[in-house]
Amino acid sequence: MEGIAKGAGMSYKEIFTYNNFQGISGCTNIFFQNSDHGPLLAQNLECDKEEYEQILVREVYPEKGIPFIAATIAGMVWVWSNCINKYGLSLASVSSHHKGYLTKDGAVTGIIQRYAMQYSEDVNSFFSIAKNHRYVGKIGIWMVADEKGKCLRIEIDNRNYFSIPVDRFGFNTGLYHSPIEAQNEPLFIKLNKEKENTIKILYKENKIEFTLKGMKKLLSYHTSPGPVCRHSPWDEVGEETRSSRIMIPQERKMLITYGPPCKSPFTEFSFENEEKKDGYKTLNT
């Protein structure tokens, strides 16, 4: 944060404050335990245009801990929704509809996610680190997967952590399966329930191909009752599908589109073949 502040010509206090605001997005996470590329963890990112224009991808080699590649926002040190580290541990997260609360201490989701990704080799160590921290602001549901095909769906509300194992196939659209109390957001619940039902129908009818190509196809799906790839004319709330991300744990790669997956190519990001170094490398904006 001190380095960002110096480079931006701002005070440390301003950058510290900025880093404690959490972005809100309505997304979809999908997990395949087995595919032609091993386990796959993917996400469609839904946010407004202004947020998306500030997203970049960073390859990070910290002085301590594990190097990682993450989608983040300019000026931020934290992870925003998607990350894969050098051990292949992968993360995807969505905003949700839990009841609001007030706390006097804690950190936003992205900061805790970054810390956990920097010091975890598998899903168990990630959960062990994350659950020891209090969160502030709007949080939600994470899916974290490793190269062995183990995946956890983690639902969070302040200090309450609910860990749900995911087997062959799993997904979430921001709707809780745990006892966390939801607030009354009728449109949010309606749209995400429709999207959830679409994926359930496709799975029940054996229309999901468990390959990398099949994952891209599922992320691009538009048909009723609710499109997985949501943009005009299907968008109702202004948070369109702006990007799609697929993490391949066994290959230490993240694939990202600039635009909705139905009409945008995936760009591959992977770690450089060089010795561990201290610092950041911006891969693209």
N, C-alpha and C positions, 0 to 999 in steps of 0.2 A: 504493500500500500504506500509505503514511503517513496518507493521508486516511481510508482504511477503518479503520485502527487507532484513530485519534482518534474517529471516529464510533461505533465499537463499544466504546469504553472499554477497549481492549486495548493491549498494547505493540506496537511495530513488529516486534520479534523474533518475537512470537507470530503475527502476521499473515504475516510473511515465511515462517515455518515452515509455516503452513497452506497457503500458496500453492505450496509445493513438494511437496505430496501430490497425486498424479494419480488421478482417478476411473477406474474400470474398468467398461467396458460392452461387451456383445456385441451389435453392431448390424449393419445392412445398408445399404450404399450403392448407389445406382442412378443411372446417367447416361444421358440421352437427348441426342444431339447436335443433333437437329432435332425440333421439335414445333410446335404452333400458337402457342407463346409463345417460340420459339427454344430454345436449349440449356436443359436442366433437370438439376439435381443434387439428389438427394433422399436422405433417410436415415430409417430407422426406428430410434429410440433404444430400446435395451433396457437396463434397469438395475433396481436394487431400489427399493422404494417410498421409503426414507429418502433416497436420493440425489435422486430425482426431485422430492421436495417442496422441495428447496433450489435448484432451477433457476429462473433468471429470464432475461429477454431485455433486453439493453442496446443502446441507440443511443449510440455513442461518437464524440465529436469531439475527437481528441487535439490537443495544442498543436502537435505535429509529425507529419507523416504523413497517412494517408488515413482519413477517417471510416469506421466500419463498424458493422454490426449483428451481434450475436453472442448465442448461447445460452451461458450461463455459470452459475456457482454463486455464491450469496451469499457475500461476503467475498473472492472471487477477482478478480484482474485479468485472468486469462487466458480463452482461448476453450475451450469444452467441446464438442467435436464439430462444431458448425455455425457458419458465419460467412459474411457477404457484405459486401464493401466498396463504396465509392462508384464504383469502376470496374467493378463487377459481378463481380469475382473471388470465387469461391465455394469453400467448403471443407466437406468431410464426412469424418469419421474413425471408425475402429472399433478396438477392442482385438483382439489376436490371440494366437497360441499359440507365440510364439518362445521360445527357451531363455533363462533368466534369466542375468544377468551382473552383475558388480560394477565400478563406476567411482568415481573419486575426484573427478570434476568433471562439470559439466553442468547441465542444467535439464530440468524435466518438459516433456512434449509441449505442453501448453496455453500455456505461456509463450512457447515458440519459435513456435508457430502464431500467437499474437497479434502478435508482433513481425513475422513475415513478412507477415501480412495487412495490417498497418499501413503497410508500405513496399513493397508489390508492386502492379503494375498488370495483370499477366497471369501465366499459369502458369509461364512460363520464369523471370521474376524471383522468383516465390515459391520455386521449386525451388533457384535459385541462392543465395538467402538461407538457406533452411532447411538445406541440406546442409553448411553451414559450421559447424554446431553439434553438439555431443555431447549426447545425450539420456540421462537416467537414469530408472529406473523402468520400469513396463510400458508399452510403446508398441505400435505396430502398423501399420495400413495407412490411408493417406489417399487421398482423391480430391479433386483440385482442378481447377476448370473456369473458363473465362472466357467473355466475351460473344461471342467469335468461334467458340465451339464446340470449342475445344481443351481436352483433358482429359488429365491424368496420374494414373495410379495409382502412388502412392509407397509402397514397402515399406521399413521402416526397422529397423535393428538396431544400436544404439549409433552408430558413425560410418559404417556401411555403408548407402548409399542406392541403391535400385533403382528407376529410373523407367521405367514401362511406359506407352506412349501408348495412349489409348482412342479408338476411332473412333466409329462410329454408335451403338453401345450397349455399355455395360459395367456391371459391378457387382462387389461383393465382400462376403463374409459373415465376413471375418476369417481366411481361409485364404490362405497364401502361395503365389505362383506363381514366386517367385525362389528363389535358393539358401539363403535364411535357414533355419537349422535350427530345427525345431519341437520343443517339449517334449511329453511324453506326457500329454495331456489328453483321454482317450478320449471323454468325454461332450461336451465342447466341440467336438471335431472331428466327432463323429457328428451333432450337431444342426445345425451350420453346413454340413456337407456335404449333409445332406438339404435344407436351405434352398437351397443353391447348385444342387442338382439340379432343384428345383422351377422355379427361374427359367430354367434351361437348357431344360427341357422346354417351358415356356410360349413361349420365344423360338423354339425349333425348330418348334413347331406353329403359329407365327404368331398367337398368342393375346395378344400384347402390342400395345396401341394406343399409338402414339408421339404422344400428346397430353397436356396437363395432366390431363385427366380419366382418361386411360389410366394415367398415373403414380399417381394416387390409388388407382385400382383395383388396380394391382400391389402397392402398399404395404399394401393391405388383404387380400391373398390368404391364404386359410386351408387350401387343399387339400393333400393329401399329394403327394410324400413328406415335405416339411417346410414348415410354414406360414411365409410371409414376415411376417405379422402374428401374433406369438406371445404368447398369453396363455391363461389357463385355458379349456379343459382341455388345451391343447397344451403349456403350459409345464412344464418338467421341472427347472429349476434355480433358479427364483425371480427370474430377470431377465426380466420380461415386457416386451412392447412398450408403453412408457408414453407415447410421443409420436412424431409423424411430422413431418418438416420437408422442405419443397421450396424450393429457391433458384432464382430466375429471373434469371439474370445480365443479360439485356438490359433488364429492367424494374427492376433493383435492388430486388427484393422477396424476402422470405422468408415462406413460409406455414407455420404451426405449429399442430398440434393439441394440445389439453390432454386427453390420453387416447389410446387406440389409434385409428388412422385408420379402422377399420371402423365406428366408431360415434361419432366425434367430428368436429365441423366444423373447418375450417381458418380460422385468423385471420391476416390479412395484416399484415405489418410492412414499412414502407418509410421512407426518409429524409424528414425535414421539408424543406419548401421555404423555407429561410432560409440566411443567411450562415454560413460555418464558425464554430464556436464552440468554446471550450475547456470540456470537462466531460463529464458523463455524464447520460443521461436514462433512468431505468428505465421501460420501456414496460409491462411486466406482470410479475406473479409467479405 
